[in-house]
Amino acid sequence: MKHSTEQFLRARNFLIENRTNYEKAYRDFRWPELEDFNWAFDWFDVMAENNSNVALWLQADQPDQGDRASSMDTKLTFAQLSERSSQVASFLKILGINKGDRILVALPNVAPLWDLMLAAMKLGAVLVPTSVQVPAHEILERIRRAQVKMVITDEERISKFSDFSDKLSKDLIRVLVGNRTADWISFDDAYSCSPHFRPTEQTLSSDPFLFYFTSGSTSKPKLVCHTNHSYPVGHLSTLYWLGLQEGDIHCNISSPGWAKHAYSSFFAPWNAGATIYLNQYERFNPKRMIVLLDENSINTLCAPPTVWRMMIQESLGPKPRGVRELTSAGEPLNPEVIERVQKSWGLTVRDGFGQTEATIMLGNSPGQKILLGSIGRPMPGYQLEVLDSLNSSVEEGEMAVKLRPRPTGLMHGYINEGLNTSVIDSSGYYRTGDEGRIDADGYFWFVGRGDDVFKSSDYRISPFELESAILEHHAVAESAVVPSPDPVRTCVPKAFIKLKSGIVPDAATAEDIFSFLNTRLASYQKIRKIEFSDLPKTITGKIRRTELRTQEKCRNISVRGVNEFWL
């Protein structure tokens, strides 16, 4: 076994062995220093040799059959994926893809997506994962900003590329997963290529591997560069937070194209040697998902807050058999949701904090004492503080990662953005842009995005705290709190609220919510305006408060909207 593989394996085994001993794991863990480590060759293929365990389980529900939909399964073993990915690497090489070339991938949860991730790593190419929901004009911008040499998509998305084909370089290589077409190369040809692939150029840990665009919840999407080291190895922290063990069946509810998919539907499970399970639904059905968790004996489940909020609106019923760990990430999870799941299933949904720019940095890992509402403590390999604008430690301020030593899971930097010096400063911190507070025991509490926190009558207002209180009301499905201009207080908290199905958005409902909140919020936190509406979201499901803030700033504040009510 290669020395770098031994180092990786030692670090991985240490975290699995100490999965419920946070103090020891945090104190003694050290990132492995791996200069020439290629995760696909030096870990996945080593693990996959003669390994007939299922690595990837894709279950396609048949449409229009409701909760009782029948399913079709695709199951691929570790050994099969090792061979398939080498075939795909050979295929890409034949088409002219070399080390450092960029490939934009816009695919749903289909097996070729996992083949491509492994193949690109073996070849030394750079993947630009892109959500299938991204509109045509944004795909064009991504191709240009990332200087893409090849695009890979499927039949359903091919029309998006046709919309601007005259603006693309004639040298752009186009590959289609699905039926053949005259203008695109068929991805099926990959599986006729040699499974004995070896790169002509050595890949180093410092070489770029993934270019991820951020979700753009507060600004224009930024282009983040991760290396062959930062994500494959960096997601050891994510493995620890998820509580994964070898042989687990892990379900992550996430769309391809975003960092969360790489977090929990690729690196963390396969770092552990677990099976990745995904349900290939056309539209997410929370009741159906609860059934599948039980039927398929899923051990570990990770889902974003939007999904958890949908699930608690159903009758959760008894705990699905086999389920041991429940986690949530993407946005902080409201305490009300955690309490509902705890009451029904006897398990705590453990929150975690990560970004496109880094792997899981903070979290409630198995075995830790959990404080309801806290996003936990630093994960092994990360040191965090809360800082003011002068880099002084404070109780409440911006959450920042210490760079001495630099954690492996942190990005290499932004590409062509000129932003690196603003987030990775000379004093030795990566500033996350998220506001939080820390208590005496080292637990962190999310306050809000730096852009979301605002002042009212000189009091700092955390939208997240107010939204959590609003969500406790029986009529509320989701909410977003933003500042509304006010001639006396500068601004006041206003809540945009999406009601549960069947609830009437009238004055009586608003009055009931106002009364409910008056018993739960301090006087300076009072919600003084409510507007019932759908909430604008990013493709990943994050609420775009920045859009609501802009909308509120531009309107005539003396005139109420159709479904707007004032305290």
N, C-alpha and C positions, 0 to 999 in steps of 0.2 A: 504493500500500500504506500502511495506517495506520502511524503512527510507532511505536506500541506493538508492532505486529506485526514491524516491522523490528528493534526491540530484542530481542524474543524470538528471532527468527530468527538474529540475530547471535550471541546467547549459545548457542543450540542448535548452530549450525554450528561454533563454536569448540570445543565439546566433542567433536563428531564428528571434526573435523580432528585433534584431539590425543588421540584415543582410546587410543593406546599411549604417550603422553608424559605420564606422571602428573605429573612435576615441573612442567612448564610449565602443564598444565591446572589443577593445584592453586594454583599461584602467581598466575596471571593471570586466572582466572575470576572474574566478578562477576555476582551475580544481577541480572537486568534489573528496573528499578523501573517498574512498570506500574500506574498508578492506575485506568484505565478499561478494562482488558484483559478481554475475554470470550473465553476459549480456544476455545469452540465456534464463535463467529463469526469471531474475529480470527486464529485459527490453523487450526482444522480445516477450516472452509468455504473459506478461502483456499487451503489445500493441496489441497482436494477439487475445486476448480473444473476441470471437464473432465478429471478424473483417473480414468482407467479401470483403474488398478491395483487389485488386490484388497486391501481393507482388513481384511475379516473373513472367515475361512474356518472354518466349523463342519462337522465331520465326525462324523456319527452312525453308530456301529457298530450293526449288527443283532445282537440278543441271541441267546444260546445257540448261537453258532457257534465259540466258543473263539478260539484264536489266529488262525484264518483267517476271522474275521468279515468280511462284506462291509460296505461303507460307503456312506452317502448324504451328499452334500456340499451345503452352502449357501455360496455365495460372493457377497459384496457388495462393490462397489467403493467408493472414497472418495466419488465423486460420488453414488452411490445412497444412501449413509448420510447424506450432507449433506441430501439431499432428504427422506428418510424421517424424519429427526430433526426437521426443520422441520414436517412434517405432524403428528408427535406433539406438538410444542410447541403447534401450533394447536389440537389436540384437547384437551390439558390446559387450555388457556385457555378453551375453550368450556365445559368442565366446572366452571369456577370457580376454577381454580388460579392464584394470583397470586404475585408476587415475595415470597419469604420463607415461603410455605406449605410444610409438610413432607409428603413422600410416602414411605411405607414400601413397599419393593420386596422381595418374596420370590420370586425367579425362578431357575431353573437357567440353564445356559449356552445361552440362546436369543437370536436376533437382537434381539427387542424390548428386551432388557436394555441393549444398546449404544445403541439408538435413544433410550431413556429417559435415559441418562446425558447424552447430547448435548442432548436436548430440555430437560431440567431446567435445564441451564446457560444455554441460550438464553433461557429464560423467567425465570430468576432464582429458581427454586424450590429447595428443599432436599431432597435424597434421604437416606433412612434405609435403606441396604442391609442386608438381613437374610438369613442363610443359610436355605435351604429345610429344613435339618435342625433348626432351632430349634423346640422344643415349643410347643404352643398357649399355655400360661400365660406363657411368656417373650415371645411375640409381643404378648400383651395388655399386659404391663408396658412393652414398648418403645413401643407406641402411646401409652400414657399419659405415659411419661417424655419422649418426644420431641414430644408434643402434635401428633400426626399428623392431617392433614386428609383424606388419601387413602391407600388401600392398593391395591397391584397384585400379583396372584399368578396362579397357573395352576390348572388343574382338579385336579391331584394334591394341591395344598395347600389347596384351598378348605374342606375339612372342618375344618381347624384354626381357621378363623375362625368356623365354625358352632358350635364348642364353647363360645364365649363371646359369641355375637352379642347376647345380652340385656344384656351389660355395655358394649357399644359405643354411642357416640353415634349418634342417628338421622341426624345430618348427615354422618357419615363417608361419603366417596365410595368406592365399591368397584368396581374394574375387574379384569376377568378376561381373561387371555391363553388363548385356547382357545375351545371351543364356547360358544354363548350360553346364558345362564341367566336366569331371570326376575328374580332379585335383584341381578344384577351387570351392569355396563356392559361391552360387548364392546370389547376393545382393538383388534380388527380395524377398528372404525369410524375409528380414527386415520388409516388409510391412504387414506381418502376425503377427508380435510381438505386445506386449502390448503398447498402447499409453500412459499408466500411469506410466511414468518412474520417479523414484527418486533416486539420487545417494546414495551410502552407505557411501561415504566419502565427507566431505564438501570441496568445491573448494574455495580457497582464491584468492584475486586479484593478489597476487604475484606469484601464480602458473604458470608455463610455459604453453602456449597454442599453439604457432606457432613457428616452426623452418623453417625459410626461407633461402634458398641459394641465395646469391647475383648473379647478372647477369654475373659477371666476365668480365666486359668491360675493366678493367685495370689490373686485376690480377686473380689468382685462386679464384673461388667462395668461399666466406666466409659464415659460418653458423651463422645466426642471431636468437637470442631468443627473442620472444615477449611473454608477459604474458596475463592473463585474464583481465588485466587492460590497458596495454599499447596500444593495438590495438583497442579493442572494445570502450573504453572510449577516447583514444587518437585521434580517428578519428572524434571527435567533431571539431577539427581544419579543417579537410578535408571537413566536412559538410559546415562549414562557407565559405571556399574558393569556393566551388562549387556553393554556393548560393541556396542550396536546400530548398524547402518548402514541407510541408506535402501535399500529393496528387500529387506531380510531377511525371512525367514519365521520368526516367533518363536513358540515354544510355551511356555506357562506352565501348569503343573499346579496349579490352585488352584480352590477353590469360590467362587462368587459370595457376596457378603454380608460378606466380610472385606476388610481394607485391602490384603492381598497381591494380590487380584484387580484392584483399581484400580492398584496399582503396575505390574504386569507384564502384565495382560491389557487394559489400556486406555491410560493416559497415557504410560508410557515408550515402548511401541512406536509409538504414533501421534505422539509428539513427534519420533521419528526418521523417520517415514514408512514404517514396516515393516508387514508383514502379520501380523495376529494369528491364530494357528491354535489351535483347541481340538478335542479329541476328546470327543464327547458320549457317554461311556461310562456304563453303569449301575453297574458296579463296576470299579474300576481294576485292570487286568491288566498287570503290568510287562513280561511277555514280548511282549504285543501292542503296548505302547507303543514298545518297541525296534524292532519291525518298522515301525511307522508313522513313526518318525523317519527311517528309511532310505527308505521308499517315497515320502514326501512331501518329501524333501530339506530337512528343517528345518535352519535355520542356527544358531539360538540356542535353548537349552533352559534353563528355570528350574524347579526342583522343590524341594519341602521335604525336609528330612532323612528323614522317614518314607518318602517315595517312593524316595529314593536307597538307603535300607537295603533296601527291597523289591527294587529292581532288581539290586543286587549279589548277591542270593540266586539270581538267574537266571544263565544263561550269557550274559554280555554280548555275546560274539562280537566281530567286527571293528567298528570305528567306523562308525556310520551315515553314508552319503554326505551331504555338505553341512554336517554339524555342525561349527561353528567355535568356539562359546562354550558353556560349561556353568557354571551358577551354582546356588547354593542359599541359601535364606533362610527365616526363620521361627523356627528354633532353630539354634545352631551345629552345624556338621557334623563328625562324628567323623573324625579323621585316617585311621582304618582304611578308611573308605568312600572317601575321596579317593584313597588309594593303590591301591585295587582298580580304580577307574575309570581312573586313570592307566596302570596296567599293561595294561588291556585296550584302551583307546581312544587312549592317547597324549595325552590332554587332561586338564587339571587342572580339577576342579570348584572354582570360585572362590566362596568364602564372602562373605556380606555381612550387615550388621547394620542393621536399621531397626525401626521400631515403628509401631503404628497412629497414634501421636502425631507421627510425622515420617517423611520419606522416607528413602532409604538414606543413612545417616550415615557408616558405615565400610564398607570393602570392599576386596577384591582385584580391581582393575580390570585389563583387558588391558594387557600390557606391564610391569606391576609385577613385581618380584621377589616370589615367594610363599614365605612361611615356613609350612610345614605345621602346621596347627592355629591359625594366627593368623587373626583376622577382618579383618585388613588395616589400612589407614590411612584417615584422614578423606577423604571424598569432596569434590570441588570445591564450595566454598560452605559447608562445615562446618569448625568448629574445635572439637576435643574435648580434654578433660583427664581425668585420674583424680584424684578428690578424696577427702579424708577428711570427717568430719562438720563440720569447721570451715572447709571450703572451701580447705584447703591442698593443694597438689599433692603427690601421693604416687605411689609405684610401683604399689601395688595398693589399690584402693578402688572408689568408685562412679564410673562413667563419666558425664561431664557435658558438655553442649554450651554453648559460649560464646554469649552473646546480644548481644555488642557486637562486630561487627554481628549482628543477629538473622538466622539463615538463613531463607530463604523457605519451605523445606519443613517448618518446625515448625508444629504446630497453633496455632490461635487460642487454644484453651484447652478445659478440660472444661466441660460444660454442667450446671449445677445440682448440682455435686458438692462445692463448697467445698474442692477439692484443689489449685487452681492455685498458691496461695502455697507449698505444700509441694514442688512440683516446679519452679516457675519463681520463683526467689528473688531478693531485692533486690540480691544481690551480682553478679547478671548471669549466672546459669547456669540451664540446664534440666537437672535431675537425672533421669537415665533410669530409676533404680531397678535397674539392672543392674551387677553387680560385674565389674571387669576389671583387667588390669594392662597397663602400657605399657613397652616396652623402649627401649633407648638410641637405636634408629633410628626411633622413632615408630610401631612396629607395636603394635596392640592385641591382647590375648588375653582371651577370654571366661572368666570364672571361674564365674558363675552369677547367677541372679536374686538380688537382695538378700535375699529371703525364703528362698531355697534354701540359701545358704551357711551353714554351722554350724561350731561348735567341738567338738573332741573332745580331751580332755586338754590343753586350751588351745591346740591347733593348729587353724588355719582349714582347713576342708575344702571343696574345690570339687567338688560332685557331678559336674559336667561332665567333669573330669579323670578321675575314677574310672570314670564310665560309658564313657568312650572306651577305657580299658584293658579293661574287661569285654567290650566289643564285639569286641575282637580275638580272643576265644575262639571257636573254630569252632562251638560249639553255641548261641551266643547270638544272638537276633534283635534284641532291644531290652532296655534296662534303665533303672532309675531308682534313684538312691541318695538315701536320706533318713536323718536321725538316729534312732537307736533308744535310748531311755533306758537308762542303765547306772549302777549304784550306785557304781562306782569312777571311771569316766572322764566322768561326767555323761551322755555319749551316745557311741555308736559308729556307724560307717557300716554301714548295712544296704542290701543290694541286692535290689530286686524285679526279677526276671528273667523275660522271655518267651523261651522256648526255640524254636529252629527246629523245623519240622515233623518228626516222627519221633523226636525226642530224648526220652528217658525222664526225667521230673523226680524222680530218686531220689538217694539218698545218694552213690552213685558219681559221678554227674554233678556234684553240689555239691562233692565232694572234689576232683574234677579242676579245677573252676573256682577253688577256693581255692588250690590248688597253683600253678596258672597265674598268678594274681594276685600271689602272694608273690614272684615273680621280677620283677614289673613296678611294684610300688608301694612307696613308703617305708613304714617300720614304722608310723608314725603314721597312714598312710592305709589300713591294712589293712581290707578288708571282713571283718567278723566275723560277719555274719549274711546268709544268702541265703534268699529265699522265691521259689519259682517260681509265677508267676501272670500273668494278663493285666494290662495297665497301664491305669489310667483316663486318659482323654484328653478334651480339649476337642473341640468340633466341628471345629476347624481341624487336629486331629491333634497338638496339643501335649500332652505328658505333664503330668497334674495332680499334681505332687509334693505340693502342699498337701493334697490328699486323702489321700495315702499318709502324710504326716507326722501328720495328725490321727488316722488309723487306728492308727498305731504308738504314738502318745502315749496313746491310750485303752485299749490292750490290756494284759493281764496279761503283763509281760515275762518272768516266770518259766516261762511255758507256751509251748511251741513250737507253731506252726501245723502243719497237715497236711503241707504241702510246704515247711516251713521247716527250715533246717539251720544249725548254729552251728560256727564255727571251733574 
